Amino acid sequence: MGHVDNLDDYRIALNLDQTLNQKTYNTPLTSEVAAVWIEGSEGRGQFSKSVMLHGKDSSSHCIRSYHGCYDALSYPLFFPRGELGWHSNIPKVGVSMDEVDAYRATHRASNANDEDAESPSHLCVSVRDYYCYKFQIRPGVFNPIVHGKRLFQQFAVDTYIKIESSRLDFIRKNQDRLRADLYQGLVDSMLDGDIRGEKIGKQTVLSTSFIGGPRDMRRRYMDAMALVRKFGKPDIFLTMTCNPNWDEIRRELLPGQTLQDRSDLVVRVFHAKLQELKHRLTKQDILGKVRTYVYVMEFQKRGLPHAHFLLIMQRKYKLTCPEQYDLLISTEIPSNKYPELRKMVIKHMMHGPCGSLNPNCPCTKGRKSCKNHYPRNFSDTTLQGKDSYPVYRRRDDGRTEKVRGCELDNRWVVPYNPYLLRLFNCHINVEACGSIKAVKYLFKYIYKGHDRASIVMRDASKADDDVDEIKQYRDARWVTPPEALWRIYGFELSQISPPVMQLQLHLPNMHMVSFHERQMVERVVNRPGVDRSMLTAYFEANSLHKEARGILYRDFPEWYTWQSGKGKVWQQRKRDTGGQVGRIVSAHPAEGERYYLRVLLNHVTGATSYVDLRTVDGVTLPTFRESAERRGLLESDNTLDECLTERALFQMPSALR
């Protein structure tokens, strides 16, 4: 939009085509300010946010978003005295500017050609820390920002995009400087006379470190499925949605403010409730002892944050029969004997009305019936569903309640746990995972990524029914104030317990080495520990520790910790803390020797070297494939069956066809 001369002549239109994935591109349902952010790393055609100042002498000055006066010029109501906003030279408490300048001078001296003036993060206040400070509520101190209503919403999403853009800008600026190559490739380059890093290797971007990016979500999905491989399928799927009428939120609203005006209150209260729920589930064992769990935060266009939990219970507490389902999950309207619980079920846990009772309901719009299959059928007992959730007990007991103008009965009740509903007073859906076939879809659902919108710039003079070509629509990220503030406050988007470690897999001397383009190759090759990796350290641990020789590579993190900053070694755990779950990175059969190396590591314990893996009955074989064949790991194409089994666990059907 930066090239548009007169924005008043244009408007942004959303693509509301129902054929788009409605889990990601659903229609906004609340009135709030949101940012439509077209992400991307391509520098061409990008428009940098800025304020243009035109002086009386016809001079012009461009004030970028990272300049200290940008906030005061963009939001004068929040900074009426022209106070400086965030800039890169705000020292932390106890740090002087002399220390910052000295550090920067040293940094420039060590990188003579580097003109970047980045301030050290350990000495200066980061952009996120600064705005966390600005958004705080302090007794007796008037904060105009939290009184800004819709302007506060705009400021929140604008600030978050500034923070996220600064991270993307750093990656974009440095990706041509950070390079990577195989260790053997570095040695060969040095022997061939290439002495500078800029002449070798390939450009690399640490994309998985960018939280919320596609590669990050993919990695998290693979980690979660590694827990399924280790501990079995999840037993309980739980969704908790923020209740805007919680007392903790309502009593803090100022006169004239609505829920949308104080997204900061919403996310902070919900975060506290979420931590309490996690404590109740994992520490107080209110649903049974939890062996492992995953939760993911989600912000949709409905205006309220919600969290998805997947729980894998310990063997003794797994749900194995309908009677156990009935102890934890109810799908019926409570009797008048429990008036408070009944009131909460009616308020939070009744679906719809939809279908023929309300064809305009989002779950029915454009369909013949509800996409969530409501109303459900009555059932006198709970039955195990086929490849789906159980068919819960919904007795036709005559209990009805008027909800949004329609009489609804037990067929419309969303599954819930009475204790959790009574405790948290919000929509809290609890489901039993009935089949392994539903597991992948649950994990894919919770790791589907950010909410998005399909948009197009239209001439304001055109009618609404003027249809643009599909190719004109731009895929963009949809950022709401609750998501912006959640990220600004630094709250976790997801959590997995126990943690999963990705284990390196490479052929001899073929591990990746990262280096700066200005570094001398000889210095990189001679760097301490550059010739070591997780896998070679695993071989070394087997040779040094007798007790390690009975542990598979993928199970090693359960008993040993990886010390990347202390010589790259595996160190035995001093106490039993549950450890980590290991996941060897995947390899395709077309990769040849690397794939067969993975097959061996998944079955052979105690190997002290690559040669040891290739040695069978005292005979050293030339390839890993021959070693796997001699060990019987490839007989009758068992390895292909194993490969398909593993792919079936981690991949969706479309990837297996």
C-alpha positions in Angstrom: 0.0 0.0 0.0 3.0 2.3 0.2 2.7 3.1 -3.5 -0.9 4.3 -3.2 -1.2 8.1 -3.5 -4.6 8.6 -2.0 -5.7 5.9 0.4 -9.2 7.3 0.6 -9.9 6.0 -2.9 -9.2 2.4 -1.9 -10.5 0.0 0.7 -9.4 -3.5 1.9 -11.9 -6.3 1.1 -11.8 -9.8 2.7 -12.1 -12.9 0.6 -15.0 -14.7 2.3 -15.0 -17.7 0.0 -16.2 -20.7 2.0 -13.9 -23.0 0.0 -10.9 -21.5 1.9 -9.8 -23.4 5.1 -12.3 -22.0 7.6 -10.0 -23.0 10.5 -7.6 -20.4 9.4 -9.5 -18.0 7.1 -12.8 -17.8 9.0 -14.8 -14.5 9.0 -14.1 -12.0 11.9 -17.0 -12.0 14.4 -16.1 -9.2 16.8 -15.7 -5.4 16.4 -12.1 -4.7 17.1 -9.0 -3.2 15.5 -6.8 -5.9 13.7 -3.7 -5.7 11.6 -3.6 -7.4 8.2 0.1 -8.1 7.8 1.6 -9.5 4.6 4.7 -11.3 5.7 7.6 -12.2 3.6 11.4 -11.9 3.4 11.6 -10.5 -0.1 13.0 -7.0 0.1 11.7 -5.8 -3.3 8.5 -3.8 -3.1 8.4 -3.7 0.6 7.0 -0.6 2.4 8.6 0.4 5.6 6.4 2.2 8.2 7.5 5.7 8.6 6.3 9.3 9.4 7.2 12.0 6.9 8.0 15.4 8.3 8.0 18.4 5.9 9.8 21.5 7.2 9.1 25.1 6.3 12.2 25.1 4.2 10.6 22.4 2.0 12.9 19.8 3.5 11.5 16.4 4.4 12.6 13.9 7.0 11.6 10.2 7.2 11.0 9.0 10.8 11.2 5.2 10.8 9.3 3.1 13.3 12.6 2.3 15.3 13.3 6.0 15.9 12.6 7.4 19.3 10.2 10.1 18.1 8.1 7.8 16.0 5.6 6.9 18.8 5.1 10.6 19.7 4.4 11.6 16.1 2.1 8.6 15.4 0.2 8.6 18.7 0.3 12.2 20.1 -2.6 11.4 22.5 -0.5 8.8 24.2 2.7 11.0 24.2 1.3 14.5 24.6 4.6 16.0 25.7 6.5 14.5 22.8 8.3 12.0 25.0 10.7 9.7 23.3 9.5 6.2 22.6 11.7 3.1 22.2 15.0 3.5 20.6 18.1 1.3 20.5 20.1 3.3 23.1 18.0 2.9 26.3 20.4 1.4 28.9 19.1 -1.0 31.5 19.1 0.0 35.2 22.6 0.1 36.5 24.2 0.4 33.0 25.7 3.6 31.8 25.8 4.8 28.2 29.6 4.8 28.5 29.5 1.0 28.9 27.2 0.7 25.9 29.5 2.9 23.8 32.5 0.9 24.9 30.9 -2.4 24.0 29.8 -1.1 20.6 33.3 0.3 19.9 34.8 -3.1 20.7 32.2 -4.8 18.5 33.0 -2.6 15.6 36.8 -3.1 16.0 36.4 -6.9 15.8 34.2 -6.4 12.6 36.0 -3.6 10.9 33.7 -3.6 7.8 30.5 -4.0 9.8 28.7 -0.7 10.0 25.8 -2.0 12.0 25.2 -0.1 15.2 23.2 -2.7 17.0 23.2 -2.2 20.8 24.0 -5.2 23.0 20.8 -6.8 24.2 22.3 -7.6 27.7 23.0 -3.9 28.2 20.1 -2.1 26.5 16.4 -2.4 26.9 14.8 -4.4 24.1 11.8 -3.2 22.2 9.6 -5.8 23.8 10.7 -5.0 27.3 10.1 -1.4 26.7 6.5 -1.8 25.7 5.8 -4.3 28.5 6.8 -1.5 30.8 4.5 1.0 29.0 1.5 -1.3 29.1 1.7 -2.0 32.9 -1.0 -0.8 35.3 0.5 1.1 38.3 -1.6 2.2 41.2 -1.9 6.0 41.4 -0.3 6.5 38.0 -2.4 7.7 35.1 -1.5 5.7 32.0 -3.2 7.3 28.9 -2.5 4.2 26.8 -4.9 1.9 28.7 -7.6 4.6 28.4 -7.2 4.8 24.6 -10.0 2.3 23.7 -9.8 1.5 20.0 -6.6 3.6 19.7 -5.1 1.3 22.3 -6.0 -1.7 20.2 -4.3 -0.1 17.2 -1.3 0.8 19.2 -1.0 -2.8 20.5 -1.1 -4.4 17.1 1.2 -1.7 15.6 3.7 -2.3 18.4 3.7 -6.1 18.0 4.2 -5.8 14.3 7.1 -3.4 15.0 8.7 -6.1 17.3 8.1 -8.9 14.9 9.3 -6.9 11.9 12.5 -6.1 13.8 13.2 -9.8 14.2 12.5 -10.4 10.5 14.7 -7.5 9.6 17.5 -8.9 11.6 17.2 -12.3 9.8 16.9 -10.6 6.4 19.9 -8.4 7.1 22.1 -11.2 8.4 21.1 -14.2 6.3 23.7 -13.3 3.7 26.4 -13.2 6.4 25.5 -16.4 8.3 26.7 -19.4 6.2 26.9 -23.1 6.7 28.8 -26.0 5.2 29.7 -29.6 5.9 32.7 -30.0 8.1 34.5 -32.1 5.4 33.6 -29.4 2.9 35.4 -26.8 5.0 38.5 -29.0 5.3 38.5 -29.6 1.6 38.1 -25.8 0.9 41.0 -25.0 3.2 43.2 -27.5 1.4 42.1 -26.1 -2.0 43.3 -22.6 -0.9 39.9 -21.0 -0.1 40.7 -19.0 3.0 37.6 -16.7 3.4 34.2 -17.9 4.6 32.3 -15.7 2.1 33.6 -17.9 -0.8 32.3 -21.2 0.5 29.3 -22.7 2.1 25.7 -21.8 1.6 23.5 -19.0 3.0 21.4 -20.2 5.9 18.5 -18.8 7.9 17.7 -20.2 11.3 14.1 -20.4 10.4 13.0 -22.8 13.1 14.1 -20.3 15.7 11.5 -17.8 14.5 8.6 -18.6 16.9 5.3 -19.2 15.2 6.8 -19.6 11.7 5.8 -22.5 9.5 9.0 -24.4 10.1 8.7 -23.8 13.9 5.1 -25.2 13.9 6.2 -28.2 11.8 9.0 -28.9 14.3 6.6 -28.7 17.2 4.2 -31.0 15.5 7.0 -33.6 14.9 8.0 -33.2 18.5 4.5 -33.8 19.7 4.1 -36.9 17.6 7.4 -38.2 19.0 5.6 -38.2 22.4 2.9 -40.3 20.8 5.5 -42.8 19.6 7.0 -43.0 23.1 3.9 -42.9 25.3 1.0 -43.8 23.1 -2.0 -41.8 21.9 -3.5 -38.9 23.9 -6.3 -39.8 26.3 -7.9 -36.4 26.7 -8.4 -33.4 24.5 -9.3 -30.2 26.4 -10.1 -26.7 25.1 -10.4 -23.7 27.4 -11.8 -20.4 26.2 -11.5 -17.1 27.9 -14.7 -15.9 29.7 -15.1 -12.1 29.2 -17.3 -11.9 32.2 -14.8 -13.2 34.7 -14.9 -11.0 37.8 -11.2 -10.4 37.6 -11.7 -8.7 34.2 -15.0 -6.8 34.9 -14.0 -5.2 38.1 -10.9 -3.7 36.4 -12.7 -2.1 33.5 -12.9 1.7 33.8 -16.2 3.5 33.2 -17.2 3.4 29.6 -14.8 0.7 28.7 -15.7 -2.6 26.9 -13.9 -5.9 26.8 -12.3 -5.1 23.5 -10.9 -1.9 24.9 -8.8 -3.7 27.5 -7.2 -6.7 25.7 -4.3 -6.3 28.2 -6.7 -7.4 31.0 -8.1 -10.2 29.0 -4.7 -11.8 28.2 -3.2 -11.4 31.6 -6.3 -12.8 33.4 -6.5 -15.7 30.9 -2.8 -16.4 31.3 -3.3 -16.7 35.1 -6.3 -19.0 34.6 -4.3 -21.1 32.1 -1.4 -21.6 34.6 -3.9 -22.6 37.3 -5.5 -25.1 34.9 -2.1 -26.6 34.0 -1.3 -26.8 37.7 -4.5 -28.6 38.5 -4.1 -31.0 35.6 -0.4 -31.9 36.0 0.3 -31.3 39.8 -3.0 -32.0 41.5 -4.0 -34.8 39.1 -7.7 -33.9 39.1 -8.3 -36.0 35.9 -5.7 -38.6 36.9 -1.9 -38.7 36.8 -0.6 -37.1 33.6 2.4 -38.7 31.9 2.9 -36.0 29.2 1.0 -33.1 27.9 1.0 -30.5 25.1 -0.8 -27.2 25.0 -1.1 -24.6 22.3 -2.5 -21.1 22.5 -4.8 -19.9 19.7 -6.1 -16.5 18.7 -8.9 -16.5 16.2 -11.1 -13.7 14.8 -13.7 -14.4 17.5 -11.9 -11.9 19.8 -11.1 -14.3 22.7 -8.0 -16.4 23.3 -8.2 -20.1 24.0 -5.9 -23.0 24.6 -5.9 -26.6 23.5 -4.5 -29.3 25.7 -3.6 -32.9 24.8 -3.0 -35.2 27.8 -1.4 -38.6 27.8 -2.2 -40.3 31.1 -0.1 -42.8 33.0 -1.0 -46.4 32.3 -3.1 -46.8 35.5 -5.2 -43.8 34.7 -5.9 -44.3 31.0 -9.5 -44.2 29.8 -10.2 -47.7 28.5 -14.0 -48.2 28.8 -17.3 -46.2 28.6 -17.7 -46.3 32.4 -14.5 -44.4 32.9 -15.6 -41.8 30.3 -18.8 -41.2 32.4 -16.7 -40.5 35.5 -14.9 -37.6 33.8 -17.1 -36.3 31.0 -20.8 -35.3 31.0 -23.0 -34.2 28.1 -26.2 -33.6 30.0 -27.9 -30.6 31.5 -27.6 -30.9 35.3 -30.7 -31.2 37.5 -31.9 -28.3 39.6 -30.2 -29.9 42.5 -27.0 -28.2 41.3 -28.2 -24.7 40.3 -24.8 -23.0 39.8 -23.5 -25.8 37.6 -26.7 -25.9 35.6 -26.4 -22.1 35.1 -22.8 -22.5 33.8 -23.7 -25.4 31.5 -26.5 -23.3 29.9 -24.2 -20.3 29.6 -21.0 -21.9 28.4 -21.6 -25.4 27.1 -24.7 -25.3 24.9 -23.9 -25.4 21.2 -25.9 -23.3 18.8 -28.7 -23.2 18.1 -27.8 -23.9 14.5 -29.0 -26.0 11.6 -32.7 -25.5 10.8 -33.2 -23.5 14.0 -30.6 -20.9 12.9 -29.3 -21.3 9.3 -27.1 -18.2 9.7 -25.0 -19.7 12.5 -21.3 -19.8 11.4 -21.2 -23.6 11.8 -24.2 -24.0 9.4 -23.8 -21.1 7.0 -23.4 -22.5 3.4 -24.2 -26.0 4.6 -27.3 -28.2 5.0 -26.5 -29.1 8.6 -24.1 -28.2 11.4 -20.4 -29.0 10.6 -20.0 -30.1 14.2 -22.9 -32.6 13.9 -25.3 -30.9 16.3 -27.8 -31.8 17.5 -26.4 -35.2 18.5 -28.6 -38.3 18.9 -29.9 -39.4 22.3 -28.0 -42.3 23.9 -28.8 -44.1 27.1 -25.2 -45.3 27.5 -21.8 -44.2 26.4 -20.4 -46.1 23.4 -17.0 -46.3 22.0 -17.1 -44.5 18.6 -15.5 -46.0 15.5 -12.4 -44.1 14.6 -13.7 -41.0 16.4 -14.7 -39.6 19.8 -16.9 -41.8 21.9 -20.7 -41.5 21.6 -21.4 -40.0 25.0 -24.4 -40.7 27.2 -27.2 -38.2 26.4 -30.4 -39.4 28.0 -33.8 -38.1 26.9 -34.7 -37.0 30.5 -37.0 -34.2 29.5 -34.6 -31.4 30.7 -34.7 -28.4 28.4 -33.6 -24.8 28.6 -34.2 -21.8 26.5 -31.0 -20.6 24.9 -30.9 -17.7 22.5 -34.6 -18.0 21.9 -34.7 -21.7 21.2 -35.6 -24.7 23.5 -32.5 -26.9 23.7 -32.1 -30.3 25.3 -29.2 -32.7 26.0 -28.5 -33.2 22.3 -27.0 -29.7 22.2 -24.6 -30.1 25.2 -20.9 -29.8 24.5 -18.9 -32.4 26.5 -17.5 -31.0 29.7 -16.1 -31.9 33.1 -18.3 -30.7 35.9 -15.5 -30.0 38.3 -13.5 -27.9 35.8 -16.5 -26.1 34.6 -17.6 -25.2 38.1 -14.0 -24.1 39.0 -13.2 -21.9 36.0 -16.6 -20.7 34.9 -15.8 -20.6 31.2 -16.2 -22.8 28.1 -14.0 -25.7 28.8 -14.6 -28.6 26.4 -13.3 -32.0 27.6 -13.2 -35.0 25.1 -11.9 -38.5 25.3 -9.6 -39.4 22.4 -11.2 -42.6 21.2 -9.0 -43.7 18.3 -5.4 -43.4 17.1 -6.7 -42.2 13.8 -8.1 -39.0 15.3 -4.8 -38.2 17.0 -2.9 -36.8 13.9 -5.8 -34.6 13.1 -5.9 -33.2 16.7 -2.1 -32.4 16.5 -2.4 -30.9 13.1 -5.3 -28.8 14.3 -3.5 -27.4 17.3 -0.4 -26.7 15.2 -2.1 -25.2 12.2 -0.4 -21.8 12.8 -1.5 -18.2 12.9 -4.9 -17.0 11.9 -4.9 -15.6 8.3 -7.0 -13.6 5.9 -7.2 -13.4 2.2 -7.4 -9.7 1.2 -7.5 -7.5 -1.9 -7.2 -3.7 -2.4 -10.3 -2.4 -4.2 -11.3 0.9 -5.7 -13.8 2.4 -3.3 -16.0 3.5 -6.3 -16.6 -0.2 -7.3 -19.6 -2.1 -6.2 -19.3 -4.9 -3.7 -20.3 -7.5 -6.2 -17.4 -6.6 -8.6 -15.4 -9.8 -8.5 -11.7 -9.6 -8.8 -9.5 -12.3 -10.2 -8.5 -14.9 -7.6 -4.8 -14.1 -8.2 -5.3 -10.6 -6.9 -6.0 -11.8 -3.4 -3.0 -11.6 -1.1 -2.5 -14.1 1.7 -1.9 -12.2 4.9 -1.6 -12.8 8.6 -4.5 -11.5 10.8 -3.2 -10.0 14.1 -5.7 -9.2 16.8 -5.0 -7.1 20.0 -5.1 -10.2 22.3 -2.5 -12.0 20.3 -0.4 -8.8 20.0 -0.4 -8.3 23.8 0.1 -12.0 24.5 3.3 -11.9 22.4 4.4 -8.5 23.8 4.1 -9.8 27.4 6.3 -12.8 26.4 3.7 -15.5 27.4 4.3 -18.9 25.9 2.5 -19.9 22.7 2.9 -23.6 23.4 4.5 -26.0 25.8 5.4 -29.6 25.7 6.4 -31.9 28.6 8.7 -33.7 28.7 10.7 -31.7 26.2 11.8 -33.3 22.9 15.3 -33.1 21.6 16.1 -33.3 17.9 19.1 -35.6 17.5 21.5 -35.0 14.6 22.0 -37.6 11.9 24.9 -37.4 9.5 27.5 -39.5 7.8 31.2 -39.2 8.9 32.4 -35.6 8.8 29.2 -34.5 7.2 27.7 -32.5 10.1 26.8 -28.9 9.4 29.1 -26.1 10.7 27.8 -22.5 10.9 30.2 -19.5 10.6 30.3 -15.9 9.7 31.2 -14.9 6.1 34.2 -12.8 7.3 35.8 -15.6 9.3 38.9 -17.3 8.0 38.3 -20.9 7.1 41.3 -22.1 9.0 40.0 -20.5 12.2 36.6 -22.1 11.7 38.2 -25.6 11.1 40.4 -25.2 14.2 37.6 -23.9 16.4 37.4 -26.2 19.5 34.8 -28.8 19.1 34.0 -28.0 15.5 34.7 -31.7 14.6 32.2 -32.9 17.2 28.5 -33.4 17.0 25.7 -35.1 19.0 26.2 -38.3 17.2 30.0 -38.5 17.5 29.7 -37.5 21.2 27.2 -40.4 21.5 29.8 -42.8 20.2 32.4 -41.4 22.6 29.9 -41.8 25.6 29.5 -45.5 24.7 33.2 -46.0 24.8 33.6 -44.2 28.1 30.5 -45.3 30.1 29.7 -49.0 30.3 26.1 -48.2 31.4 25.5 -46.2 28.3 26.0 -49.1 25.9 22.5 -50.5 26.4 20.8 -47.3 25.4 19.6 -46.5 21.9 20.6 -43.2 20.4 17.0 -41.9 20.3 16.6 -42.8 24.1 19.9 -41.2 25.1 18.4 -37.8 26.2 16.4 -39.6 28.9 19.6 -40.6 30.7 22.2 -38.1 29.5 22.1 -34.3 29.0 23.7 -32.6 26.0 26.3 -30.0 27.0 26.7 -27.9 23.8 28.6 -25.2 25.5 30.9 -27.4 27.5 32.9 -29.2 25.0 29.9 -30.9 23.2 29.6 -33.9 25.4 26.8 -36.1 26.8 26.8 -35.8 30.6 25.0 -38.4 32.8 22.0 -37.1 34.6 22.5 -36.6 38.3 18.9 -37.3 39.2 15.9 -38.8 37.7 13.8 -35.9 36.4 12.0 -37.7 33.6 14.6 -36.6 31.2 13.9 -35.7 27.6 12.5 -37.6 24.7 14.8 -38.0 21.8 13.8 -37.7 18.1 16.3 -38.6 15.4 15.7 -36.3 12.5 14.0 -38.0 9.6 15.8 -39.4 6.5 14.3 -40.5 3.2 15.2 -43.9 1.7 16.3 -42.1 -1.4 19.2 -40.6 0.7 20.9 -43.9 0.7 23.6 -44.4 3.3 22.2 -41.7 5.6 18.8 -43.5 5.7 20.5 -46.9 6.5 22.6 -45.2 9.2 19.3 -44.1 10.8 18.0 -47.7 10.6 21.1 -49.0 12.4 20.9 -46.3 15.1 17.2 -47.2 15.8 18.1 -50.8 16.5 21.8 -51.1 17.5 23.0 -50.1 21.0 26.6 -49.6 22.3 28.2 -48.4 19.0 31.4 -46.6 19.6 32.1 -45.3 16.1 30.8 -45.4 12.5 33.1 -48.4 11.9 31.6 -50.2 14.9 28.1 -49.8 13.3 29.5 -51.3 10.1 31.1 -54.2 11.9 29.0 -57.5 12.2 30.4 -60.7 13.8 33.9 -59.2 13.6 33.7 -58.4 9.9 33.8 -54.7 8.9 31.5 -54.1 6.0 31.9 -51.3 3.4 28.4 -49.7 3.8 25.7 -49.1 6.3 23.2 -50.9 4.1 25.2 -54.1 4.0 25.6 -53.9 7.8 21.8 -53.5 8.2 21.2 -56.4 5.8 23.7 -58.6 7.7 22.0 -57.8 11.0 18.6 -58.8 9.5 17.1 -55.3 9.6 16.3 -55.3 5.9 15.0 -58.9 5.6 11.7 -59.2 3.7 11.7 -55.5 3.2 11.0 -55.0 6.9 12.7 -51.7 6.8 10.2 -50.4 4.2 7.3 -51.6 6.4 8.9 -49.8 9.3 9.4 -46.7 7.2 5.8 -46.7 6.1 4.7 -47.3 9.7 6.7 -44.3 10.9 5.4 -42.1 8.1 1.9 -43.2 8.9 2.4 -42.0 12.5 3.9 -38.6 11.6 2.4 -37.7 8.2 -1.2 -36.9 7.0 -2.9 -39.1 4.4 -2.2 -36.6 1.6 1.5 -37.0 2.1 1.3 -40.8 2.0 -0.5 -41.1 -1.3 
